[in-house]
Amino acid sequence: MFAGFQTFECKQGKKFELVMLWNGTILPELAKQSGCKGGLLLVDPDSNKCMGIEIWDDDVAASSFDTNGSFQKLAAKLTPVVTAPPERKQLHVMAQNITQP
């Protein structure tokens, strides 16, 4: 399993809009990506720092998200609510304990 993660900063006063955009646009688009198991948005309540995380079946699926332009298209949708484009990195998930509802 692999994870992609992005760090970015939300514009002042735009956290609610970011969450609405993430839930209404980003997560549904991630669900359409081959090999994507889901995504998360983490927001520091004391600052405007944020992290987006996607979980992928394998390295090929995670890398394809970057190379086929899908990440860039989704990152562009965040432009109205972030101070700069997100920077994405990819890591191998070496341990996890996520329970399914």
C-alpha positions in Angstrom: 0.0 0.0 0.0 1.2 3.5 -0.8 0.2 7.0 0.4 0.4 10.3 -1.4 0.4 13.4 0.8 0.2 17.1 0.1 1.1 19.9 2.4 -0.4 23.3 1.9 -1.8 26.4 3.7 -5.4 27.5 3.7 -6.1 31.2 3.1 -7.3 33.1 6.1 -11.0 32.6 6.7 -11.3 29.8 4.0 -11.2 26.6 6.1 -14.9 26.0 5.8 -14.8 26.5 2.0 -11.7 24.1 1.9 -13.6 21.4 3.7 -16.7 21.8 1.5 -14.5 21.7 -1.6 -12.6 18.6 -0.3 -15.8 16.7 0.5 -17.7 17.8 -2.6 -15.0 17.7 -5.3 -11.7 16.2 -4.2 -13.0 13.0 -2.5 -15.5 12.1 -5.3 -12.7 12.6 -7.9 -10.3 10.4 -5.9 -13.0 7.7 -5.7 -12.9 7.6 -9.5 -9.1 7.0 -9.6 -8.1 3.4 -10.3 -6.4 1.9 -7.2 -7.4 4.7 -4.8 -8.7 3.5 -1.5 -9.7 6.9 -0.2 -8.5 10.2 1.1 -8.2 12.4 4.2 -7.9 16.1 4.9 -6.1 17.1 8.1 -6.4 20.7 9.3 -4.5 22.2 12.2 -7.2 24.0 14.3 -4.7 26.5 15.6 -3.2 27.5 12.2 -4.0 27.4 8.5 -1.6 24.4 7.9 -3.2 21.4 6.1 -2.4 18.0 4.8 -4.2 15.9 2.3 -3.6 12.2 2.1 -4.6 9.6 -0.4 -4.3 5.8 0.1 -3.4 3.6 -2.9 -3.3 -0.1 -3.6 0.2 0.1 -5.0 3.0 2.3 -6.3 1.8 2.1 -9.9 -1.6 3.5 -9.0 -0.1 6.2 -6.8 2.5 7.2 -9.4 -0.1 7.2 -12.1 -2.2 9.8 -10.2 0.8 12.1 -10.5 2.0 11.4 -14.0 -1.5 11.3 -15.8 -2.3 14.9 -14.7 -5.0 14.0 -12.2 -3.2 15.4 -9.2 -2.5 18.7 -11.0 -6.2 19.0 -12.0 -7.4 18.5 -8.5 -4.7 20.8 -7.0 -5.9 23.5 -9.4 -9.4 23.2 -7.9 -7.9 24.3 -4.5 -6.6 27.6 -5.9 -9.4 29.8 -4.4 -8.8 28.5 -0.9 -5.0 27.9 -0.6 -2.0 30.3 -0.5 0.1 28.2 -2.9 -0.3 25.0 -4.9 0.0 21.8 -2.8 3.3 19.9 -2.9 2.8 16.1 -3.3 5.1 13.3 -2.0 4.6 9.6 -2.1 5.5 7.1 0.6 5.2 3.4 1.2 2.8 2.5 4.0 4.8 0.2 6.2 2.3 -0.2 9.1 -1.3 0.7 9.6 -4.3 -0.2 11.8 -7.4 1.3 10.2 -10.6 -0.4 11.1 -13.5 -0.5 8.6 -17.0 0.6 9.9 
